[in-house]
C-alpha cells in the first residue's frame, strides 16, 4: 500500500491540473520577469564567463567550465478551475569540474514575493527584491568583502560562504578560488579565466 500511495497522489495531481481551464485572470504573487540589475551585476562573472582554471601550491589543478548558458523562465501554476494563478521565476546555469567530472550549478528561483533564492556552488542566499541587496537576516552564512588577497593579487567585490572551506567569487570574474583555511596546500587559486 505504501508504494501505491505516491503513484495515486501523482495521478490525482495530474487529473486535478488537467481540469484547469487555462484562463489565468489574476496572479496572487508578483515576481520579476528577469534578474534585477544589481543581482545580475553581482553574479556577472558566473553568468557570463565560461571557464576557470584553479591551482594549488603543489601543482594540482581544477578546471571549471560552463556547460550551459544562463537561461530563465516564468512558470505559471494554476490549480483546478481557479482563475487566480501563481508565477515563479526560475533560472539556471550548469558547470562541470573537468578533472573529476563533478557538477556544479547556479540556480535562482522565487522564494516569496520579495525574495529570490540563489543557490550557487556551496553557497545559498536570498536576494531582497524590495531592497535590491543580499538579505542579511536570511544570510548569516555569507561574507561580503571589499577585497581578498590570493597570491599577492587583490580581488575586489568578493563574496563567499562563511566556513572553513569555501568557494570565493568575484563579481567580474566569477570563481576566484576554493579556499581551505585549515590546509594551505588544499587551497586552489585562480590561474586564468575566459
Secondary structure per residue as TSV (DSSP state, phi and psi in degrees):
chain	resnum	aa	ss	phi	psi
A	1	X	-	360.0	-36.1
A	2	X	H	-62.9	-34.4
A	3	X	H	-73.5	-26.7
A	4	X	H	-78.3	-33.6
A	5	X	H	-55.3	-50.1
A	6	X	H	-60.7	-36.9
A	7	X	H	-66.2	-44.6
A	8	X	H	-63.7	-40.7
A	9	X	H	-61.2	-42.9
A	10	X	H	-64.0	-41.4
A	11	X	H	-64.3	-42.2
A	12	X	H	-62.9	-42.3
A	13	X	H	-63.9	-41.1
A	14	X	H	-63.4	-45.4
A	15	X	H	-64.8	-39.6
A	16	X	H	-62.8	-46.0
A	17	X	H	-71.9	-28.4
A	18	X	H	-67.1	-21.1
A	19	X	T	-79.5	-3.8
A	20	X	-	-61.4	140.6
A	21	X	-	-90.1	-4.0
A	22	X	S	79.3	6.7
A	23	X	-	-109.6	91.0
A	24	X	-	-83.1	118.9
A	25	X	-	-101.1	-31.9
A	26	X	E	-136.7	160.9
A	27	X	E	-124.7	132.4
A	28	X	S	-84.1	1.4
A	29	X	S	-143.6	164.7
A	30	X	-	-125.8	111.6
A	31	X	-	-116.5	156.6
A	32	X	-	-69.0	150.7
A	33	X	S	-90.8	-10.1
A	34	X	S	-153.8	170.2
A	35	X	-	-63.0	136.3
A	36	X	-	-59.5	143.8
A	37	X	H	-53.9	-41.8
A	38	X	H	-67.9	-37.2
A	39	X	H	-69.9	-41.0
A	40	X	H	-59.9	-40.4
A	41	X	H	-66.6	-42.7
A	42	X	H	-60.8	-35.8
A	43	X	T	-102.8	12.4
A	44	X	H	-49.1	-50.0
A	45	X	H	-62.0	-39.6
A	46	X	H	-72.2	-30.9
A	47	X	H	-82.8	-24.9
A	48	X	H	-118.6	-26.4
A	49	X	-	-82.9	160.8
A	50	X	-	-120.5	-16.9
A	51	X	E	-152.8	138.7
A	52	X	E	-133.5	126.8
A	53	X	E	-108.5	124.0
A	54	X	E	-117.8	148.5
A	55	X	E	-141.3	152.4
A	56	X	-	-103.6	-178.2
A	57	X	T	-71.8	-15.5
A	58	X	T	-104.3	11.2
A	59	X	S	94.3	1.4
A	60	X	-	-73.0	145.4
A	61	X	E	-124.6	155.6
A	62	X	E	-131.1	132.9
A	63	X	E	-122.1	117.6
A	64	X	E	-104.3	132.2
A	65	X	E	-132.4	138.6
A	66	X	E	-70.5	132.6
A	67	X	-	-96.6	-22.7
A	68	X	S	-140.2	160.7
A	69	X	-	-77.9	161.1
A	70	X	-	-71.6	125.9
A	71	X	E	-126.0	147.0
A	72	X	E	-140.6	162.9
A	73	X	E	-158.0	162.6
A	74	X	E	-107.0	121.7
A	75	X	E	-98.4	137.6
A	76	X	E	-112.3	128.5
A	77	X	E	-115.9	130.7
A	78	X	E	-127.8	131.5
A	79	X	-	-104.4	120.8
A	80	X	T	61.7	-138.3
A	81	X	T	-99.7	14.0
A	82	X	-	-62.6	144.3
A	83	X	S	-94.6	-2.8
A	84	X	E	-93.2	122.3
A	85	X	E	-119.7	171.0
A	86	X	E	-121.3	137.0
A	87	X	E	-108.3	144.4
A	88	X	E	-133.8	131.6
A	89	X	E	-86.2	134.1
A	90	X	E	-139.9	129.7
A	91	X	E	-136.9	152.8
A	92	X	E	-158.0	147.1
A	93	X	E	-142.3	134.5
A	94	X	E	-105.4	144.2
A	95	X	E	-129.3	157.8
A	96	X	E	-134.2	139.5
A	97	X	E	-90.1	110.0
A	98	X	T	-66.4	-33.0
A	99	X	T	-75.4	-19.0
A	100	X	T	-126.2	-2.1
A	101	X	T	58.1	33.1
A	102	X	E	-87.7	130.6
A	103	X	E	-94.5	144.7
A	104	X	E	-133.7	170.2
A	105	X	E	-159.0	163.0
A	106	X	E	-120.7	127.6
A	107	X	E	-128.7	136.3
A	108	X	E	-131.1	127.4
A	109	X	E	-148.5	165.5
A	110	X	E	-66.6	132.2
A	111	X	E	-104.5	-51.9
A	112	X	E	-144.0	-172.4
A	113	X	T	-58.6	-33.0
A	114	X	T	-111.8	9.8
A	115	X	E	-132.4	144.8
A	116	X	E	-112.7	134.5
A	117	X	E	-94.0	124.4
A	118	X	E	-113.0	122.4
A	119	X	E	-121.6	117.8
A	120	X	E	-141.6	112.4
A	121	X	T	54.0	-113.3
A	122	X	T	-98.1	9.7
A	123	X	E	-117.5	127.2
A	124	X	E	-127.8	139.6
A	125	X	E	-156.6	168.2
A	126	X	E	-116.6	142.4
A	127	X	E	-111.2	125.9
A	128	X	E	-83.9	113.0
A	129	X	T	-69.2	-32.8
A	130	X	T	-74.4	-23.1
A	131	X	T	-114.5	-10.9
A	132	X	T	59.6	50.5
A	133	X	E	-158.9	170.3
A	134	X	E	-63.9	133.7
A	135	X	-	-81.5	106.4
A	136	X	T	-62.6	-33.4
A	137	X	T	-64.9	-38.3
A	138	X	T	-80.3	-16.1
A	139	X	-	-125.3	55.8
A	140	X	T	-66.0	-15.9
A	141	X	T	-91.6	6.9
A	142	X	E	-105.1	138.0
A	143	X	E	-115.5	124.0
A	144	X	E	-106.6	123.2
A	145	X	E	-118.9	147.6
A	146	X	E	-68.4	-38.0
A	147	X	E	-153.9	159.0
A	148	X	E	-143.6	132.8
A	149	X	E	-102.7	123.2
A	150	X	E	-129.5	121.1
A	151	X	T	52.2	47.6
A	152	X	T	63.1	12.1
A	153	X	E	-106.5	132.8
A	154	X	E	-96.6	126.1
A	155	X	E	-110.3	132.3
A	156	X	E	-103.5	166.1
A	157	X	E	54.1	54.5
A	158	X	E	-98.0	143.3
A	159	X	E	-141.1	147.8
A	160	X	E	-162.2	170.1
A	161	X	E	-74.8	147.7
A	162	X	S	-86.0	100.8
A	163	X	S	-164.9	170.5
A	164	X	S	-73.3	-31.4
A	165	X	E	-126.1	125.3
A	166	X	E	-155.5	155.5
A	167	X	E	-85.1	136.7
A	168	X	E	-109.2	139.8
A	169	X	E	-126.0	148.9
A	170	X	E	-122.8	145.3
A	171	X	T	-62.1	-39.4
A	172	X	T	-83.3	-35.5
A	173	X	T	-94.3	-40.0
A	174	X	E	101.4	-121.2
A	175	X	E	-73.2	123.4
A	176	X	E	-118.2	-9.8
A	177	X	E	179.4	159.2
A	178	X	E	-115.9	103.3
A	179	X	E	-96.7	129.9
A	180	X	E	-119.7	104.7
A	181	X	T	-74.3	-10.2
A	182	X	T	-97.3	-17.2
A	183	X	-	-150.2	103.8
A	184	X	G	-58.2	-34.9
A	185	X	G	-67.0	-19.2
A	186	X	G	-97.2	7.0
A	187	X	-	-86.3	123.7
A	188	X	E	-105.3	129.1
A	189	X	E	-117.6	153.1
A	190	X	E	-62.0	130.4
A	191	X	E	-105.1	-44.2
A	192	X	E	-158.5	163.1
A	193	X	E	-151.4	160.5
A	194	X	-	-150.0	360.0
